[in-house]
Amino acid sequence: MTKIRVLSYNLHGLKDDRRALAEVVREAAPDIAILQEAPRRFRWRQKSAYLAREFELVIGGGGLPALGNLILTNLRVRTVAEWNVRYPLTPGRHMRGAVFVRCRVGRATFVAAGSHLSTDTAERPAQAELLKARMEEVAEPLVFAGDLNENSGGAAWRMIADGLTDAAGPDERPTFPVAAARERLDAIFVDPRITVLQYDVIDTPSSRAASDHFPVVADLEIDA
């Protein structure tokens, strides 16, 4: 059995306290960090590399090709392959997408994926449908994390969660906004072949200064 720690974090476009942000991620010590609102424009490669260095991680995949969805890993994780998905552009809206990275830790192979769905209730279900179709093409155990921009009762949330395990279990603590958290927008879902050992929402003085979202973290066990 192989154990990994996965972090999901909306970085709020790196608009907040960068020192606090790096502190939060380093203290969480994830094997895999699935990030939203990471660099996606001018000099995005350099900015992503600098971010990875701040977090004491390395780049697994994503960035501009995944429209700001970025996966970082520690050196324990070997990246075997990566691919990206872009959702159709709705005029007047941000273009969005998803990142997929095939990973290997020891004898265990799995796929980590991340996405940040639209704030538009009319646009979001179609994005979720396309994302779910790509997720179902994955043969290996899948770990998905992201900001779904809706709570667990929403249609897009239910579509993504279908057939997967919500790492939070009964823990419905909200993740947004940090000033007065009332919405659970951020989630980690895993393949039934993966066991969830522990889940947490990181609410600390540093995480309150680092972004408008709280990060979520899950300890997982994968049968190699």
C-alpha positions, 0 to 999 in steps of 0.5 A, spaced: 500 500 500 502 507 498 500 513 502 500 520 499 498 526 501 494 531 496 492 538 497 487 542 493 488 550 493 485 556 490 491 561 490 486 567 488 491 569 483 497 570 488 494 576 490 495 575 497 500 574 502 505 570 498 510 569 504 503 566 508 501 562 502 508 558 502 508 557 509 501 554 508 503 549 503 510 547 506 507 546 513 502 541 509 507 538 506 503 535 500 506 529 495 501 532 490 498 540 490 493 541 485 492 548 485 487 553 481 488 560 479 496 559 478 500 563 473 496 562 466 499 569 462 505 572 461 511 569 463 507 563 466 513 558 466 517 562 470 512 564 475 510 557 476 517 555 477 518 560 482 512 558 485 514 551 486 520 553 489 517 557 494 513 551 496 519 546 495 515 542 490 516 541 482 512 542 476 508 536 474 503 539 469 498 544 467 499 552 467 497 556 461 495 550 457 490 548 463 488 555 464 491 556 470 490 549 473 497 547 476 499 540 479 506 540 483 509 534 486 515 533 491 520 528 489 517 522 491 512 523 486 514 521 478 510 524 473 509 519 467 505 523 463 501 530 463 495 532 458 490 538 459 483 539 457 480 546 455 472 548 455 469 551 450 469 559 451 463 563 452 463 570 450 464 575 455 467 569 460 474 567 462 476 561 458 477 555 463 480 548 463 483 542 467 490 538 468 491 531 468 498 528 470 499 520 471 503 519 477 507 514 480 509 513 487 513 506 488 509 501 485 503 505 485 500 508 479 494 513 479 492 520 475 491 526 479 487 531 476 484 538 477 480 544 475 476 550 476 469 551 474 465 557 472 462 562 476 456 562 471 451 557 473 449 556 466 456 555 463 458 550 469 454 544 468 457 543 461 464 544 463 462 539 468 460 534 463 466 535 459 470 534 465 467 528 467 467 524 460 475 525 460 475 523 467 472 517 465 477 515 460 482 514 465 484 507 467 488 508 473 485 510 480 483 517 479 484 523 484 480 529 482 481 536 486 478 543 485 474 549 486 467 547 483 464 554 484 458 551 487 456 547 494 455 539 494 447 540 492 449 543 485 448 539 479 455 540 477 458 538 483 453 531 483 456 530 476 463 530 478 462 526 484 458 521 481 462 514 482 467 517 486 468 518 494 468 525 497 474 525 501 471 530 506 466 524 508 461 527 513 465 533 514 462 539 511 466 545 513 466 551 508 472 553 505 470 560 502 471 566 503 476 565 509 473 572 512 466 569 513 466 562 511 459 559 508 460 555 502 464 549 501 466 550 494 473 546 494 473 538 494 477 532 493 474 526 490 477 519 489 476 513 486 473 507 490 480 503 489 483 509 493 482 509 501 481 516 505 485 516 511 484 523 513 481 529 511 482 537 513 480 544 512 486 548 513 484 554 517 490 558 520 492 565 521 497 564 515 491 561 511 487 566 512 492 571 510 494 567 504 488 566 499 480 568 499 479 560 500 481 555 505 486 549 502 483 542 503 488 536 504 487 529 504 491 523 506 490 517 501 492 510 501 493 506 494 493 499 493 499 498 488 
